[in-house]
């Protein structure tokens, strides 16, 4: 038995092939469709952007590009002021 919680990113990784699809889905899922146009543009640009030469703790570029894109988008959303605001 494991003592850790694991995230299942399979569905999101399928959407990660197209940044717009991923961000629109996360907007509905996490922000109930209230994400601003500016935030969408920033997230899409980041998800479509160049990958870093390395990730912390890794020796080389991330092998699973779709997973990296999903993780980047999720991190940026949950740390954004738009996600933090309670309505």
Biopython code that builds the backbone (N, CA, C, O; Angstrom):
import numpy as np
from Bio.PDB.StructureBuilder import StructureBuilder

atoms = [
    (1, "UNK", "N", (0.840, -1.175, 0.000)),
    (1, "UNK", "CA", (0.000, 0.000, 0.000)),
    (1, "UNK", "C", (0.892, 1.248, 0.000)),
    (1, "UNK", "O", (1.916, 1.301, 0.681)),
    (2, "UNK", "N", (0.475, 2.241, -0.778)),
    (2, "UNK", "CA", (1.254, 3.470, -0.876)),
    (2, "UNK", "C", (0.720, 4.515, 0.089)),
    (2, "UNK", "O", (-0.478, 4.572, 0.368)),
    (3, "UNK", "N", (1.625, 5.337, 0.593)),
    (3, "UNK", "CA", (1.244, 6.428, 1.484)),
    (3, "UNK", "C", (1.195, 7.760, 0.758)),
    (3, "UNK", "O", (1.113, 8.808, 1.399)),
    (4, "UNK", "N", (1.243, 7.741, -0.540)),
    (4, "UNK", "CA", (1.306, 8.991, -1.292)),
    (4, "UNK", "C", (0.094, 9.134, -2.203)),
    (4, "UNK", "O", (-0.507, 8.154, -2.643)),
    (5, "UNK", "N", (-0.236, 10.371, -2.464)),
    (5, "UNK", "CA", (-1.323, 10.657, -3.406)),
    (5, "UNK", "C", (-0.716, 10.886, -4.782)),
    (5, "UNK", "O", (0.271, 11.609, -4.917)),
    (6, "UNK", "N", (-1.291, 10.284, -5.782)),
    (6, "UNK", "CA", (-0.788, 10.436, -7.140)),
    (6, "UNK", "C", (-1.867, 11.052, -8.019)),
    (6, "UNK", "O", (-3.051, 10.750, -7.867)),
    (7, "UNK", "N", (-1.459, 11.901, -8.924)),
    (7, "UNK", "CA", (-2.383, 12.529, -9.862)),
    (7, "UNK", "C", (-2.447, 11.694, -11.137)),
    (7, "UNK", "O", (-1.429, 11.189, -11.610)),
    (8, "UNK", "N", (-3.629, 11.557, -11.676)),
    (8, "UNK", "CA", (-3.816, 10.864, -12.947)),
    (8, "UNK", "C", (-3.995, 11.925, -14.031)),
    (8, "UNK", "O", (-5.057, 12.540, -14.132)),
    (9, "UNK", "N", (-2.978, 12.136, -14.826)),
    (9, "UNK", "CA", (-2.968, 13.184, -15.840)),
    (9, "UNK", "C", (-3.350, 12.679, -17.231)),
    (9, "UNK", "O", (-3.273, 13.444, -18.192)),
    (10, "UNK", "N", (-3.754, 11.432, -17.367)),
    (10, "UNK", "CA", (-3.962, 10.857, -18.700)),
    (10, "UNK", "C", (-4.919, 11.667, -19.570)),
    (10, "UNK", "O", (-4.609, 11.945, -20.729)),
    (11, "UNK", "N", (-6.067, 12.047, -19.035)),
    (11, "UNK", "CA", (-7.037, 12.815, -19.827)),
    (11, "UNK", "C", (-6.482, 14.184, -20.205)),
    (11, "UNK", "O", (-6.662, 14.644, -21.333)),
    (12, "UNK", "N", (-5.811, 14.828, -19.265)),
    (12, "UNK", "CA", (-5.258, 16.158, -19.540)),
    (12, "UNK", "C", (-4.109, 16.094, -20.545)),
    (12, "UNK", "O", (-3.930, 17.014, -21.343)),
    (13, "UNK", "N", (-3.332, 15.009, -20.508)),
    (13, "UNK", "CA", (-2.226, 14.873, -21.458)),
    (13, "UNK", "C", (-2.734, 14.779, -22.890)),
    (13, "UNK", "O", (-2.073, 15.251, -23.815)),
    (14, "UNK", "N", (-3.896, 14.177, -23.080)),
    (14, "UNK", "CA", (-4.483, 14.104, -24.420)),
    (14, "UNK", "C", (-4.803, 15.506, -24.917)),
    (14, "UNK", "O", (-4.567, 15.828, -26.081)),
    (15, "UNK", "N", (-5.339, 16.338, -24.030)),
    (15, "UNK", "CA", (-5.669, 17.720, -24.397)),
    (15, "UNK", "C", (-4.425, 18.581, -24.594)),
    (15, "UNK", "O", (-4.486, 19.604, -25.276)),
    (16, "UNK", "N", (-3.307, 18.184, -24.012)),
    (16, "UNK", "CA", (-2.093, 19.002, -24.050)),
    (16, "UNK", "C", (-1.469, 19.090, -25.435)),
    (16, "UNK", "O", (-0.565, 19.899, -25.646)),
    (17, "UNK", "N", (-1.925, 18.280, -26.383)),
    (17, "UNK", "CA", (-1.404, 18.392, -27.742)),
    (17, "UNK", "C", (-1.769, 19.741, -28.347)),
    (17, "UNK", "O", (-1.048, 20.260, -29.200)),
    (18, "UNK", "N", (-2.892, 20.310, -27.904)),
    (18, "UNK", "CA", (-3.323, 21.633, -28.359)),
    (18, "UNK", "C", (-3.497, 22.513, -27.128)),
    (18, "UNK", "O", (-4.366, 22.257, -26.295)),
    (19, "UNK", "N", (-2.679, 23.538, -27.016)),
    (19, "UNK", "CA", (-2.692, 24.396, -25.831)),
    (19, "UNK", "C", (-4.066, 24.999, -25.569)),
    (19, "UNK", "O", (-4.509, 25.060, -24.422)),
    (20, "UNK", "N", (-4.737, 25.443, -26.619)),
    (20, "UNK", "CA", (-6.047, 26.073, -26.452)),
    (20, "UNK", "C", (-7.057, 25.102, -25.839)),
    (20, "UNK", "O", (-7.837, 25.483, -24.966)),
    (21, "UNK", "N", (-7.040, 23.847, -26.298)),
    (21, "UNK", "CA", (-7.959, 22.842, -25.750)),
    (21, "UNK", "C", (-7.680, 22.597, -24.267)),
    (21, "UNK", "O", (-8.605, 22.519, -23.458)),
    (22, "UNK", "N", (-6.411, 22.479, -23.924)),
    (22, "UNK", "CA", (-6.032, 22.246, -22.528)),
    (22, "UNK", "C", (-6.466, 23.407, -21.645)),
    (22, "UNK", "O", (-7.084, 23.194, -20.601)),
    (23, "UNK", "N", (-6.152, 24.625, -22.050)),
    (23, "UNK", "CA", (-6.469, 25.800, -21.232)),
    (23, "UNK", "C", (-7.975, 26.003, -21.130)),
    (23, "UNK", "O", (-8.476, 26.331, -20.054)),
    (24, "UNK", "N", (-8.703, 25.818, -22.215)),
    (24, "UNK", "CA", (-10.163, 25.957, -22.157)),
    (24, "UNK", "C", (-10.783, 24.923, -21.219)),
    (24, "UNK", "O", (-11.715, 25.231, -20.476)),
    (25, "UNK", "N", (-10.268, 23.709, -21.256)),
    (25, "UNK", "CA", (-10.774, 22.660, -20.361)),
    (25, "UNK", "C", (-10.475, 23.004, -18.898)),
    (25, "UNK", "O", (-11.349, 22.883, -18.040)),
    (26, "UNK", "N", (-9.249, 23.428, -18.619)),
    (26, "UNK", "CA", (-8.888, 23.779, -17.246)),
    (26, "UNK", "C", (-9.654, 25.008, -16.764)),
    (26, "UNK", "O", (-9.968, 25.120, -15.580)),
    (27, "UNK", "N", (-9.954, 25.925, -17.678)),
    (27, "UNK", "CA", (-10.770, 27.090, -17.335)),
    (27, "UNK", "C", (-12.135, 26.629, -16.828)),
    (27, "UNK", "O", (-12.592, 27.084, -15.780)),
    (28, "UNK", "N", (-12.778, 25.741, -17.557)),
    (28, "UNK", "CA", (-14.091, 25.243, -17.138)),
    (28, "UNK", "C", (-14.003, 24.436, -15.842)),
    (28, "UNK", "O", (-14.846, 24.569, -14.956)),
    (29, "UNK", "N", (-12.984, 23.613, -15.750)),
    (29, "UNK", "CA", (-12.835, 22.719, -14.607)),
    (29, "UNK", "C", (-12.467, 23.460, -13.326)),
    (29, "UNK", "O", (-13.017, 23.172, -12.263)),
    (30, "UNK", "N", (-11.548, 24.403, -13.420)),
    (30, "UNK", "CA", (-10.997, 25.024, -12.220)),
    (30, "UNK", "C", (-11.518, 26.429, -11.938)),
    (30, "UNK", "O", (-11.508, 26.872, -10.790)),
    (31, "UNK", "N", (-11.973, 27.135, -12.973)),
    (31, "UNK", "CA", (-12.425, 28.516, -12.785)),
    (31, "UNK", "C", (-13.871, 28.715, -13.235)),
    (31, "UNK", "O", (-14.336, 29.849, -13.352)),
    (32, "UNK", "N", (-14.564, 27.639, -13.481)),
    (32, "UNK", "CA", (-15.970, 27.691, -13.918)),
    (32, "UNK", "C", (-16.177, 28.597, -15.121)),
    (32, "UNK", "O", (-17.209, 29.257, -15.237)),
    (33, "UNK", "N", (-15.197, 28.629, -16.012)),
    (33, "UNK", "CA", (-15.306, 29.416, -17.238)),
    (33, "UNK", "C", (-15.084, 30.904, -17.064)),
    (33, "UNK", "O", (-15.410, 31.682, -17.961)),
    (34, "UNK", "N", (-14.534, 31.322, -15.928)),
    (34, "UNK", "CA", (-14.372, 32.758, -15.663)),
    (34, "UNK", "C", (-12.962, 33.288, -15.921)),
    (34, "UNK", "O", (-12.661, 34.424, -15.556)),
    (35, "UNK", "N", (-12.099, 32.493, -16.540)),
    (35, "UNK", "CA", (-10.731, 32.935, -16.799)),
    (35, "UNK", "C", (-10.740, 34.124, -17.756)),
    (35, "UNK", "O", (-11.443, 34.119, -18.766)),
    (36, "UNK", "N", (-9.951, 35.137, -17.422)),
    (36, "UNK", "CA", (-9.879, 36.323, -18.278)),
    (36, "UNK", "C", (-9.160, 35.992, -19.583)),
    (36, "UNK", "O", (-8.371, 35.049, -19.653)),
    (37, "UNK", "N", (-9.445, 36.776, -20.604)),
    (37, "UNK", "CA", (-8.780, 36.593, -21.890)),
    (37, "UNK", "C", (-7.276, 36.757, -21.776)),
    (37, "UNK", "O", (-6.515, 36.041, -22.426)),
    (38, "UNK", "N", (-6.848, 37.704, -20.947)),
    (38, "UNK", "CA", (-5.411, 37.939, -20.756)),
    (38, "UNK", "C", (-4.738, 36.703, -20.151)),
    (38, "UNK", "O", (-3.675, 36.281, -20.607)),
    (39, "UNK", "N", (-5.364, 36.132, -19.127)),
    (39, "UNK", "CA", (-4.777, 34.950, -18.494)),
    (39, "UNK", "C", (-4.714, 33.788, -19.476)),
    (39, "UNK", "O", (-3.728, 33.052, -19.501)),
    (40, "UNK", "N", (-5.757, 33.616, -20.288)),
    (40, "UNK", "CA", (-5.734, 32.555, -21.302)),
    (40, "UNK", "C", (-4.567, 32.751, -22.262)),
    (40, "UNK", "O", (-3.864, 31.796, -22.594)),
    (41, "UNK", "N", (-4.362, 33.990, -22.708)),
    (41, "UNK", "CA", (-3.259, 34.272, -23.633)),
    (41, "UNK", "C", (-1.917, 33.924, -23.003)),
    (41, "UNK", "O", (-1.059, 33.323, -23.649)),
    (42, "UNK", "N", (-1.738, 34.302, -21.745)),
    (42, "UNK", "CA", (-0.479, 34.024, -21.047)),
    (42, "UNK", "C", (-0.263, 32.517, -20.911)),
    (42, "UNK", "O", (0.835, 32.023, -21.169)),
    (43, "UNK", "N", (-1.293, 31.794, -20.512)),
    (43, "UNK", "CA", (-1.164, 30.346, -20.332)),
    (43, "UNK", "C", (-0.908, 29.629, -21.655)),
    (43, "UNK", "O", (-0.069, 28.731, -21.726)),
    (44, "UNK", "N", (-1.619, 30.020, -22.681)),
    (44, "UNK", "CA", (-1.418, 29.393, -23.991)),
    (44, "UNK", "C", (-0.003, 29.659, -24.492)),
    (44, "UNK", "O", (0.641, 28.766, -25.041)),
    (45, "UNK", "N", (0.479, 30.881, -24.304)),
    (45, "UNK", "CA", (1.850, 31.210, -24.719)),
    (45, "UNK", "C", (2.860, 30.369, -23.950)),
    (45, "UNK", "O", (3.839, 29.902, -24.532)),
    (46, "UNK", "N", (2.642, 30.168, -22.656)),
    (46, "UNK", "CA", (3.575, 29.380, -21.851)),
    (46, "UNK", "C", (3.536, 27.908, -22.260)),
    (46, "UNK", "O", (4.579, 27.274, -22.418)),
    (47, "UNK", "N", (2.339, 27.374, -22.430)),
    (47, "UNK", "CA", (2.210, 25.959, -22.796)),
    (47, "UNK", "C", (2.806, 25.712, -24.180)),
    (47, "UNK", "O", (3.399, 24.660, -24.420)),
    (48, "UNK", "N", (2.655, 26.670, -25.088)),
    (48, "UNK", "CA", (3.233, 26.544, -26.429)),
    (48, "UNK", "C", (4.703, 26.934, -26.470)),
    (48, "UNK", "O", (5.383, 26.691, -27.466)),
    (49, "UNK", "N", (5.194, 27.533, -25.402)),
    (49, "UNK", "CA", (6.560, 28.052, -25.379)),
    (49, "UNK", "C", (7.614, 26.966, -25.394)),
    (49, "UNK", "O", (7.327, 25.774, -25.295)),
    (50, "UNK", "N", (8.827, 27.421, -25.519)),
    (50, "UNK", "CA", (9.958, 26.507, -25.546)),
    (50, "UNK", "C", (10.135, 25.845, -24.188)),
    (50, "UNK", "O", (9.962, 26.480, -23.147)),
    (51, "UNK", "N", (10.477, 24.578, -24.208)),
    (51, "UNK", "CA", (10.717, 23.863, -22.966)),
    (51, "UNK", "C", (12.061, 24.273, -22.386)),
    (51, "UNK", "O", (12.978, 24.624, -23.128)),
    (52, "UNK", "N", (12.182, 24.230, -21.070)),
    (52, "UNK", "CA", (13.472, 24.561, -20.464)),
    (52, "UNK", "C", (14.511, 23.504, -20.814)),
    (52, "UNK", "O", (14.170, 22.375, -21.169)),
    (53, "UNK", "N", (15.764, 23.877, -20.712)),
    (53, "UNK", "CA", (16.844, 22.936, -20.995)),
    (53, "UNK", "C", (16.858, 21.801, -19.971)),
    (53, "UNK", "O", (17.304, 20.694, -20.272)),
    (54, "UNK", "N", (16.378, 22.074, -18.787)),
    (54, "UNK", "CA", (16.287, 21.048, -17.753)),
    (54, "UNK", "C", (15.173, 21.426, -16.785)),
    (54, "UNK", "O", (14.707, 22.566, -16.764)),
    (55, "UNK", "N", (14.762, 20.467, -16.000)),
    (55, "UNK", "CA", (13.814, 20.747, -14.927)),
    (55, "UNK", "C", (14.516, 20.437, -13.618)),
    (55, "UNK", "O", (15.403, 19.584, -13.592)),
    (56, "UNK", "N", (14.149, 21.100, -12.533)),
    (56, "UNK", "CA", (14.827, 20.847, -11.256)),
    (56, "UNK", "C", (14.834, 19.361, -10.916)),
    (56, "UNK", "O", (13.805, 18.689, -10.980)),
    (57, "UNK", "N", (15.992, 18.873, -10.559)),
    (57, "UNK", "CA", (16.123, 17.467, -10.210)),
    (57, "UNK", "C", (16.361, 16.555, -11.401)),
    (57, "UNK", "O", (16.621, 15.365, -11.224)),
    (58, "UNK", "N", (16.276, 17.089, -12.607)),
    (58, "UNK", "CA", (16.479, 16.268, -13.808)),
    (58, "UNK", "C", (17.805, 16.636, -14.463)),
    (58, "UNK", "O", (18.308, 17.747, -14.297)),
    (59, "UNK", "N", (18.350, 15.702, -15.195)),
    (59, "UNK", "CA", (19.613, 15.945, -15.867)),
    (59, "UNK", "C", (19.414, 16.398, -17.305)),
    (59, "UNK", "O", (20.339, 16.930, -17.920)),
    (60, "UNK", "N", (18.247, 16.197, -17.835)),
    (60, "UNK", "CA", (17.994, 16.537, -19.234)),
    (60, "UNK", "C", (16.586, 17.098, -19.399)),
    (60, "UNK", "O", (15.833, 17.217, -18.433)),
    (61, "UNK", "N", (16.251, 17.435, -20.625)),
    (61, "UNK", "CA", (14.911, 17.963, -20.913)),
    (61, "UNK", "C", (13.846, 16.961, -20.496)),
    (61, "UNK", "O", (14.087, 15.753, -20.498)),
    (62, "UNK", "N", (12.661, 17.466, -20.136)),
    (62, "UNK", "CA", (11.586, 16.531, -19.784)),
    (62, "UNK", "C", (11.252, 15.625, -20.959)),
    (62, "UNK", "O", (11.130, 16.092, -22.091)),
    (63, "UNK", "N", (11.106, 14.347, -20.699)),
    (63, "UNK", "CA", (10.813, 13.397, -21.778)),
    (63, "UNK", "C", (9.341, 13.417, -22.150)),
    (63, "UNK", "O", (8.991, 13.264, -23.321)),
    (64, "UNK", "N", (8.491, 13.603, -21.177)),
    (64, "UNK", "CA", (7.053, 13.592, -21.415)),
    (64, "UNK", "C", (6.578, 15.034, -21.566)),
    (64, "UNK", "O", (6.191, 15.677, -20.590)),
    (65, "UNK", "N", (6.611, 15.526, -22.785)),
    (65, "UNK", "CA", (6.307, 16.928, -23.051)),
    (65, "UNK", "C", (4.868, 17.264, -22.669)),
    (65, "UNK", "O", (4.616, 18.329, -22.106)),
    (66, "UNK", "N", (3.931, 16.383, -22.962)),
    (66, "UNK", "CA", (2.531, 16.655, -22.627)),
    (66, "UNK", "C", (2.340, 16.761, -21.117)),
    (66, "UNK", "O", (1.615, 17.634, -20.641)),
    (67, "UNK", "N", (2.988, 15.878, -20.368)),
    (67, "UNK", "CA", (2.901, 15.943, -18.911)),
    (67, "UNK", "C", (3.481, 17.260, -18.404)),
    (67, "UNK", "O", (2.907, 17.895, -17.519)),
    (68, "UNK", "N", (4.605, 17.665, -18.956)),
    (68, "UNK", "CA", (5.225, 18.925, -18.548)),
    (68, "UNK", "C", (4.286, 20.094, -18.827)),
    (68, "UNK", "O", (4.157, 20.994, -17.997)),
    (69, "UNK", "N", (3.635, 20.090, -19.979)),
    (69, "UNK", "CA", (2.690, 21.161, -20.318)),
    (69, "UNK", "C", (1.518, 21.197, -19.341)),
    (69, "UNK", "O", (1.115, 22.270, -18.892)),
    (70, "UNK", "N", (0.979, 20.039, -19.017)),
    (70, "UNK", "CA", (-0.137, 19.964, -18.068)),
    (70, "UNK", "C", (0.298, 20.495, -16.703)),
    (70, "UNK", "O", (-0.414, 21.290, -16.089)),
    (71, "UNK", "N", (1.454, 20.059, -16.234)),
    (71, "UNK", "CA", (1.934, 20.501, -14.926)),
    (71, "UNK", "C", (2.178, 22.007, -14.899)),
    (71, "UNK", "O", (1.859, 22.669, -13.911)),
    (72, "UNK", "N", (2.741, 22.551, -15.977)),
    (72, "UNK", "CA", (2.961, 24.001, -16.056)),
    (72, "UNK", "C", (1.639, 24.751, -15.981)),
    (72, "UNK", "O", (1.512, 25.716, -15.227)),
    (73, "UNK", "N", (0.659, 24.312, -16.757)),
    (73, "UNK", "CA", (-0.645, 24.980, -16.780)),
    (73, "UNK", "C", (-1.316, 24.903, -15.409)),
    (73, "UNK", "O", (-1.839, 25.905, -14.922)),
    (74, "UNK", "N", (-1.305, 23.740, -14.792)),
    (74, "UNK", "CA", (-1.928, 23.591, -13.475)),
    (74, "UNK", "C", (-1.247, 24.475, -12.438)),
    (74, "UNK", "O", (-1.916, 25.143, -11.649)),
    (75, "UNK", "N", (0.065, 24.479, -12.442)),
    (75, "UNK", "CA", (0.806, 25.298, -11.475)),
    (75, "UNK", "C", (0.473, 26.774, -11.648)),
    (75, "UNK", "O", (0.204, 27.475, -10.672)),
    (76, "UNK", "N", (0.491, 27.239, -12.882)),
    (76, "UNK", "CA", (0.215, 28.652, -13.129)),
    (76, "UNK", "C", (-1.221, 29.024, -12.764)),
    (76, "UNK", "O", (-1.470, 30.134, -12.293)),
    (77, "UNK", "N", (-2.152, 28.122, -12.972)),
    (77, "UNK", "CA", (-3.548, 28.412, -12.618)),
    (77, "UNK", "C", (-3.730, 28.462, -11.103)),
    (77, "UNK", "O", (-4.315, 29.413, -10.586)),
    (78, "UNK", "N", (-3.239, 27.457, -10.388)),
    (78, "UNK", "CA", (-3.485, 27.426, -8.939)),
    (78, "UNK", "C", (-2.719, 28.504, -8.188)),
    (78, "UNK", "O", (-3.069, 28.824, -7.052)),
    (79, "UNK", "N", (-1.686, 29.069, -8.791)),
    (79, "UNK", "CA", (-0.959, 30.159, -8.136)),
    (79, "UNK", "C", (-1.401, 31.530, -8.634)),
    (79, "UNK", "O", (-0.830, 32.544, -8.234)),
    (80, "UNK", "N", (-2.398, 31.573, -9.489)),
    (80, "UNK", "CA", (-2.856, 32.850, -10.047)),
    (80, "UNK", "C", (-3.861, 33.530, -9.122)),
    (80, "UNK", "O", (-4.581, 32.857, -8.384)),
    (81, "UNK", "N", (-3.913, 34.862, -9.160)),
    (81, "UNK", "CA", (-4.923, 35.588, -8.380)),
    (81, "UNK", "C", (-6.350, 35.223, -8.800)),
    (81, "UNK", "O", (-7.254, 35.223, -7.964)),
    (82, "UNK", "N", (-6.562, 34.917, -10.068)),
    (82, "UNK", "CA", (-7.911, 34.575, -10.532)),
    (82, "UNK", "C", (-8.414, 33.288, -9.882)),
    (82, "UNK", "O", (-9.607, 33.163, -9.606)),
    (83, "UNK", "N", (-7.533, 32.346, -9.639)),
    (83, "UNK", "CA", (-7.922, 31.097, -8.984)),
    (83, "UNK", "C", (-8.142, 31.322, -7.493)),
    (83, "UNK", "O", (-8.999, 30.682, -6.882)),
    (84, "UNK", "N", (-7.370, 32.229, -6.912)),
    (84, "UNK", "CA", (-7.402, 32.482, -5.476)),
    (84, "UNK", "C", (-8.649, 33.241, -5.028)),
    (84, "UNK", "O", (-9.058, 33.125, -3.873)),
    (85, "UNK", "N", (-9.249, 34.006, -5.918)),
    (85, "UNK", "CA", (-10.403, 34.833, -5.556)),
    (85, "UNK", "C", (-11.628, 33.961, -5.328)),
    (85, "UNK", "O", (-11.982, 33.137, -6.171)),
    (86, "UNK", "N", (-12.265, 34.147, -4.192)),
    (86, "UNK", "CA", (-13.503, 33.426, -3.900)),
    (86, "UNK", "C", (-14.680, 34.260, -4.356)),
    (86, "UNK", "O", (-14.777, 35.445, -4.034)),
    (87, "UNK", "N", (-15.575, 33.638, -5.108)),
    (87, "UNK", "CA", (-16.730, 34.373, -5.623)),
    (87, "UNK", "C", (-17.999, 33.877, -4.986)),
    (87, "UNK", "O", (-19.081, 34.377, -5.294)),
]
sb = StructureBuilder()
sb.init_structure("model")
sb.init_model(0)
sb.init_chain("A")
sb.init_seg("    ")
for serial, (resi, resn, name, xyz) in enumerate(atoms, 1):
    if name == "N":
        sb.init_residue(resn, " ", resi, " ")
    sb.init_atom(name, np.array(xyz, "f"), 0.0, 1.0, " ", f" {name:<3s}", serial, name[0])
structure = sb.get_structure()
